Amino acid sequence: MEKIDVIDKTIAELLREDGRMSSSEIARRLENISERVVRNRLERLIEHDVIRVSAVPNPRKLGYSVIADVKVQVEPGRAMDVARKLAAHDCVTYVGCSIGEGDIGLQLVAHDNEELYQFVTEVIGNVPGVSRTTTMIVPVILKDIYQWSIPDSVCADTDIEE
């Protein structure tokens, strides 16, 4: 695991609030940290894939008013093949292979319930290897990966090398 400290966590939190925030603005908010140090830490965090800075589209603002979670059960040995096929669709926002009730979990967006139904029954249902689906409409999302914060328990007690 990559070692980070409270300064790294704060840099990540500030960028989570505004991914366009400059290194100089971050340094100003951290007060006793130079812009050079912020830049070096940011480069390290990105290089080691601890954080990613990117634009995140809002599906609802783009007309996708329905968000659904779908559990997909597949025939033995078919999970990765089915997951890859499902991940290729534009309306699918997340695909994960799991252990338990469903072999694959995915989240998808649709303009309306009819479009959701059509995708689940006619697209997912017809992928070779799919044996069953369970769909749950998600009307409210209180927290997702974009609101997740690095836990304090991950942070080292002392500063790390610059």
Backbone bond lengths (Angstrom), bond angles and torsions (degrees), N, CA, C in turn:
res aa  C-N    CA-C-N  psi(-1)  N-CA   C-N-CA  omega(-1)  CA-C   N-CA-C  phi
1 M - - - 1.464 - - 1.523 109.21 -
2 E 1.302 116.02 138.78 1.456 122.29 176.59 1.528 109.46 -68.15
3 K 1.334 116.21 131.31 1.464 120.47 177.88 1.525 109.13 -83.81
4 I 1.305 115.32 130.04 1.455 120.86 175.29 1.519 108.01 -130.30
5 D 1.317 115.31 163.70 1.464 119.41 177.21 1.519 109.11 -124.54
6 V 1.305 115.01 -173.65 1.467 121.20 -175.76 1.541 111.38 -64.25
7 I 1.309 117.39 -30.23 1.471 120.53 177.89 1.531 109.47 -67.86
8 D 1.337 116.90 -46.11 1.460 120.65 177.05 1.527 110.46 -59.14
9 K 1.324 116.21 -44.29 1.467 120.62 179.77 1.520 110.21 -60.50
10 T 1.319 117.41 -42.68 1.462 120.93 -179.34 1.525 110.79 -65.78
11 I 1.327 116.89 -40.32 1.469 120.44 176.66 1.533 109.24 -59.53
12 A 1.325 116.80 -45.73 1.468 120.89 179.46 1.523 111.08 -62.50
13 E 1.331 117.37 -41.69 1.465 121.03 179.66 1.529 111.30 -64.01
14 L 1.312 117.13 -42.34 1.467 120.31 179.63 1.527 110.47 -64.38
15 L 1.310 116.72 -39.82 1.468 119.72 178.07 1.520 111.77 -71.36
16 R 1.321 117.44 -28.75 1.469 119.90 175.38 1.523 110.16 -65.60
17 E 1.336 115.94 -36.82 1.465 120.77 177.17 1.523 111.34 -68.67
18 D 1.346 116.06 -40.58 1.459 121.16 -178.89 1.526 108.32 -151.33
19 G 1.320 116.29 99.24 1.461 121.97 -177.62 1.515 114.06 -63.86
20 R 1.335 117.43 -12.13 1.466 120.92 179.08 1.527 112.36 -95.77
21 M 1.329 117.10 2.14 1.461 120.31 -177.87 1.529 109.85 -61.76
22 S 1.306 116.56 132.28 1.469 121.72 -177.88 1.524 110.93 -77.64
23 S 1.322 115.20 158.67 1.463 120.37 175.99 1.518 111.25 -59.68
24 S 1.330 117.04 -36.00 1.465 119.46 179.39 1.529 111.13 -67.12
25 E 1.331 117.59 -37.83 1.469 120.46 177.77 1.538 110.53 -68.57
26 I 1.311 116.82 -39.70 1.467 120.10 177.32 1.522 109.35 -62.55
27 A 1.334 117.48 -45.68 1.476 121.40 179.06 1.528 110.50 -60.20
28 R 1.320 116.46 -40.08 1.468 119.94 179.10 1.529 110.56 -62.51
29 R 1.317 116.81 -41.69 1.471 120.10 -179.90 1.523 112.90 -71.42
30 L 1.329 116.32 -29.37 1.467 120.05 178.08 1.529 112.01 -81.00
31 E 1.304 116.12 -13.41 1.468 125.58 175.44 1.528 114.59 69.86
32 N 1.309 121.71 -67.11 1.470 122.35 -173.24 1.520 113.72 -96.20
33 I 1.315 117.38 19.28 1.461 121.80 -178.69 1.528 108.10 -118.44
34 S 1.338 116.01 133.77 1.465 119.65 -178.76 1.524 111.10 -78.70
35 E 1.309 114.91 159.98 1.462 120.61 177.23 1.526 110.45 -60.38
36 R 1.327 117.93 -38.78 1.465 122.67 179.02 1.528 110.53 -59.91
37 V 1.337 116.78 -44.34 1.466 120.71 179.33 1.531 110.13 -64.02
38 V 1.325 117.00 -42.66 1.469 120.58 178.15 1.525 109.58 -60.53
39 R 1.329 116.83 -46.91 1.464 120.91 -179.89 1.526 111.29 -59.29
40 N 1.342 116.85 -45.71 1.471 120.86 -179.97 1.527 111.53 -63.09
41 R 1.322 116.46 -43.72 1.464 120.39 179.85 1.524 110.36 -65.80
42 L 1.319 116.43 -42.47 1.455 120.50 179.60 1.529 110.70 -62.10
43 E 1.310 117.28 -44.69 1.469 120.98 177.74 1.525 110.97 -59.66
44 R 1.342 117.02 -42.04 1.459 121.32 179.57 1.528 110.91 -65.42
45 L 1.329 116.97 -44.69 1.468 120.40 179.65 1.526 111.42 -60.73
46 I 1.314 116.42 -40.34 1.468 120.95 179.60 1.532 110.14 -72.62
47 E 1.324 116.81 -45.23 1.462 121.28 -178.71 1.529 112.05 -59.76
48 H 1.332 117.17 -37.48 1.461 121.40 -179.50 1.526 112.22 -90.16
49 D 1.321 116.48 8.89 1.467 123.06 175.83 1.532 112.78 60.27
50 V 1.343 116.27 30.23 1.461 120.84 174.84 1.518 109.28 -76.41
51 I 1.343 116.36 -37.34 1.462 121.56 176.15 1.521 109.12 -134.54
52 R 1.313 114.59 159.91 1.462 123.20 171.22 1.511 107.03 -129.84
53 V 1.296 117.01 139.53 1.458 121.36 175.63 1.520 106.17 -112.18
54 S 1.346 116.15 118.62 1.458 119.30 -177.13 1.528 110.34 -156.61
55 A 1.317 115.46 165.76 1.464 121.25 175.07 1.521 108.49 -82.28
56 V 1.326 117.11 138.16 1.454 121.89 -179.64 1.529 108.41 -119.50
57 P 1.329 117.31 109.09 1.466 118.99 179.68 1.529 111.31 -66.84
58 N 1.317 115.89 149.43 1.457 122.28 177.64 1.532 107.46 -102.47
59 P 1.350 117.90 104.98 1.474 120.10 -175.66 1.530 113.45 -55.72
60 R 1.324 117.60 -39.39 1.465 119.74 -177.28 1.521 111.73 -64.00
61 K 1.315 117.66 -35.62 1.473 121.28 178.34 1.525 111.49 -70.77
62 L 1.331 116.76 -16.26 1.462 121.90 -179.83 1.531 111.88 -101.76
63 G 1.339 116.41 13.01 1.454 120.26 175.23 1.514 115.71 94.81
64 Y 1.329 117.96 1.12 1.465 120.89 177.54 1.523 107.91 -91.30
65 S 1.322 116.55 88.52 1.459 121.07 -173.45 1.524 113.34 -83.35
66 V 1.333 117.34 -11.48 1.464 121.05 -178.78 1.532 109.12 -113.27
67 I 1.324 115.20 126.95 1.466 122.17 173.78 1.523 106.31 -119.81
68 A 1.319 116.23 134.75 1.468 120.06 -178.16 1.523 111.03 -137.54
69 D 1.322 114.73 146.73 1.460 121.95 170.56 1.522 106.71 -102.65
70 V 1.316 115.55 134.45 1.469 120.15 -179.29 1.523 108.72 -126.93
71 K 1.326 115.94 127.09 1.459 122.07 171.19 1.518 106.62 -95.11
72 V 1.320 115.58 132.88 1.463 120.17 -178.08 1.523 108.98 -122.44
73 Q 1.319 116.15 124.06 1.454 120.86 172.96 1.521 107.51 -97.33
74 V 1.331 114.65 137.19 1.467 119.37 -177.67 1.526 110.60 -127.47
75 E 1.309 114.18 164.42 1.459 120.58 176.56 1.532 108.70 -66.18
76 P 1.329 117.88 150.37 1.471 120.62 -179.50 1.525 112.08 -52.79
77 G 1.320 115.08 136.22 1.462 121.56 177.26 1.517 115.20 79.76
78 R 1.334 118.63 4.35 1.464 121.01 -175.09 1.533 113.56 -108.73
79 A 1.325 117.94 -3.21 1.466 120.67 -171.00 1.525 113.43 -56.08
80 M 1.311 118.39 -50.96 1.468 119.84 -176.25 1.528 112.01 -64.88
81 D 1.307 117.16 -40.31 1.463 121.17 178.92 1.526 110.53 -62.77
82 V 1.331 116.94 -46.85 1.462 121.38 179.24 1.532 110.07 -64.92
83 A 1.325 117.24 -43.85 1.468 121.07 -178.98 1.524 110.97 -59.90
84 R 1.300 117.02 -43.28 1.477 120.41 178.88 1.532 111.39 -63.29
85 K 1.320 116.66 -41.26 1.467 119.96 178.58 1.530 110.96 -63.24
86 L 1.328 116.70 -42.56 1.463 120.19 -179.12 1.531 111.19 -68.92
87 A 1.320 117.36 -36.92 1.463 121.61 -179.31 1.530 112.19 -63.81
88 A 1.311 117.18 -21.77 1.463 120.97 -177.34 1.531 113.31 -74.59
89 H 1.314 118.54 -12.46 1.464 121.33 -177.09 1.534 111.26 -83.99
90 D 1.325 115.96 137.90 1.466 121.88 -178.04 1.529 113.51 -61.12
91 C 1.305 117.72 -31.94 1.461 120.48 -176.49 1.524 112.95 -80.04
92 V 1.320 117.26 -8.45 1.467 121.60 -179.69 1.527 108.33 -90.10
93 T 1.345 115.89 121.98 1.468 120.76 -176.29 1.523 113.17 -101.61
94 Y 1.329 117.47 -16.31 1.458 122.01 -177.95 1.514 108.83 -154.74
95 V 1.329 116.54 138.09 1.462 122.08 172.72 1.519 107.71 -138.79
96 G 1.319 116.30 129.50 1.456 121.23 176.11 1.511 110.24 -140.59
97 C 1.318 115.96 138.40 1.462 120.46 174.29 1.522 106.86 -86.43
98 S 1.322 116.12 137.51 1.462 119.57 -173.83 1.517 110.93 -132.06
99 I 1.316 113.27 173.31 1.455 121.49 176.22 1.516 105.95 -119.65
100 G 1.296 117.15 131.55 1.461 119.59 -179.56 1.511 111.26 131.11
101 E 1.335 115.35 -140.21 1.455 121.44 -173.75 1.523 113.44 -61.12
102 G 1.305 117.29 -46.42 1.458 121.22 178.61 1.512 109.53 -111.57
103 D 1.317 117.22 141.89 1.462 120.90 179.75 1.522 111.40 -77.95
104 I 1.336 115.73 -30.16 1.466 121.87 -178.65 1.519 107.43 -133.58
105 G 1.310 115.85 136.72 1.457 120.91 172.49 1.513 107.65 -114.66
106 L 1.314 116.62 135.30 1.453 118.55 177.19 1.515 109.67 -141.76
107 Q 1.322 114.08 156.40 1.457 120.29 173.84 1.518 106.23 -119.86
108 L 1.326 115.12 140.01 1.453 118.57 178.39 1.516 110.68 -138.39
109 V 1.314 114.75 160.44 1.462 121.59 178.82 1.521 108.37 -118.58
110 A 1.343 115.24 148.33 1.463 121.11 178.80 1.523 108.79 -146.24
111 H 1.315 115.42 157.61 1.474 119.73 178.10 1.527 111.60 -71.79
112 D 1.337 116.02 -31.91 1.468 119.58 -179.28 1.531 108.56 -158.01
113 N 1.331 115.61 175.18 1.464 120.73 -178.08 1.526 112.34 -63.82
114 E 1.306 116.41 -33.45 1.467 120.00 179.56 1.533 110.55 -64.51
115 E 1.321 116.48 -43.66 1.462 120.40 177.95 1.531 110.63 -64.17
116 L 1.332 116.58 -40.44 1.463 121.45 176.59 1.531 110.09 -59.20
117 Y 1.320 115.90 -50.42 1.467 121.19 -179.19 1.529 110.87 -58.17
118 Q 1.309 116.49 -45.35 1.466 121.40 -179.79 1.526 110.30 -60.52
119 F 1.322 117.95 -44.58 1.464 120.55 -178.19 1.527 111.13 -65.77
120 V 1.325 116.54 -44.97 1.468 119.61 -177.99 1.529 110.73 -66.14
121 T 1.309 117.30 -45.39 1.470 119.34 -174.80 1.524 113.31 -80.12
122 E 1.328 117.21 -42.39 1.463 119.74 -173.68 1.522 114.41 -92.89
123 V 1.320 117.35 -28.55 1.468 119.12 -179.98 1.524 110.14 -96.49
124 I 1.335 116.89 -63.45 1.470 119.20 -177.96 1.526 110.37 -61.65
125 G 1.317 116.28 -46.03 1.466 120.86 -178.11 1.513 114.54 -60.43
126 N 1.335 117.28 -21.44 1.462 121.11 -178.81 1.523 113.98 -102.72
127 V 1.320 117.83 4.86 1.465 119.80 175.57 1.530 107.61 -73.99
128 P 1.321 117.43 126.82 1.470 119.67 179.40 1.530 111.20 -56.45
129 G 1.335 115.61 128.76 1.459 120.79 179.85 1.515 113.83 105.18
130 V 1.336 117.50 -18.58 1.466 120.44 179.24 1.523 108.60 -77.46
131 S 1.342 115.72 128.35 1.462 118.89 179.61 1.526 112.88 -110.31
132 R 1.343 117.21 -23.30 1.466 118.99 -178.11 1.526 109.71 -165.21
133 T 1.333 116.14 149.45 1.463 121.21 173.92 1.524 109.63 -130.62
134 T 1.316 115.27 151.55 1.454 122.49 172.09 1.524 106.07 -131.58
135 T 1.325 116.65 122.85 1.461 121.39 -174.83 1.518 110.78 -113.90
136 M 1.321 114.84 136.15 1.463 121.55 175.66 1.523 108.48 -128.10
137 I 1.323 116.97 122.31 1.462 120.52 175.36 1.522 108.04 -75.90
138 V 1.332 116.01 137.49 1.461 122.47 -177.45 1.531 108.24 -112.16
139 P 1.344 117.61 93.65 1.465 119.25 -177.19 1.529 114.38 -76.11
140 V 1.342 117.30 -24.39 1.462 120.67 -177.33 1.522 109.03 -137.21
141 I 1.325 116.34 130.65 1.465 121.66 173.80 1.522 106.62 -117.82
142 L 1.321 116.04 117.82 1.457 120.92 -179.18 1.525 112.16 -90.02
143 K 1.324 116.26 -29.90 1.460 120.46 -178.32 1.512 108.21 -154.72
144 D 1.316 116.38 135.88 1.453 120.55 171.99 1.520 107.85 -135.88
145 I 1.299 116.88 -170.80 1.467 120.87 -174.88 1.525 111.64 -58.17
146 Y 1.318 117.61 -26.65 1.462 120.46 -177.76 1.528 112.89 -78.45
147 Q 1.327 117.22 -11.05 1.456 121.18 173.50 1.528 111.76 -106.76
148 W 1.308 117.82 -0.96 1.455 121.63 -177.82 1.528 109.84 -73.63
149 S 1.312 116.14 135.88 1.465 122.05 178.74 1.517 110.05 -109.24
150 I 1.313 115.75 150.81 1.462 120.56 175.30 1.524 107.69 -65.72
151 P 1.325 118.57 125.80 1.471 120.30 -179.62 1.527 111.64 -67.00
152 D 1.317 116.09 146.00 1.472 121.03 177.82 1.523 111.03 -57.47
153 S 1.335 117.56 -32.80 1.461 121.22 -176.96 1.529 113.04 -63.18
154 V 1.326 117.78 -17.44 1.456 121.98 179.55 1.524 110.98 -81.76
155 C 1.317 116.84 -24.17 1.456 121.57 -174.08 1.518 111.79 -75.65
156 A 1.341 115.54 134.91 1.461 121.71 176.09 1.529 109.02 -69.12
157 D 1.327 115.70 153.06 1.466 120.76 179.96 1.526 112.98 -70.02
158 T 1.315 116.69 -27.73 1.459 120.37 -177.91 1.508 110.10 -119.21
159 D 1.324 115.42 160.23 1.457 120.19 177.98 1.520 109.66 -64.82
160 I 1.301 116.07 149.93 1.456 121.16 177.49 1.512 109.05 -98.70
161 E 1.312 116.26 168.82 1.458 120.98 -177.20 1.518 111.07 -61.88
162 E 1.320 114.44 147.14 1.462 119.87 177.28 1.479 109.09 -80.86
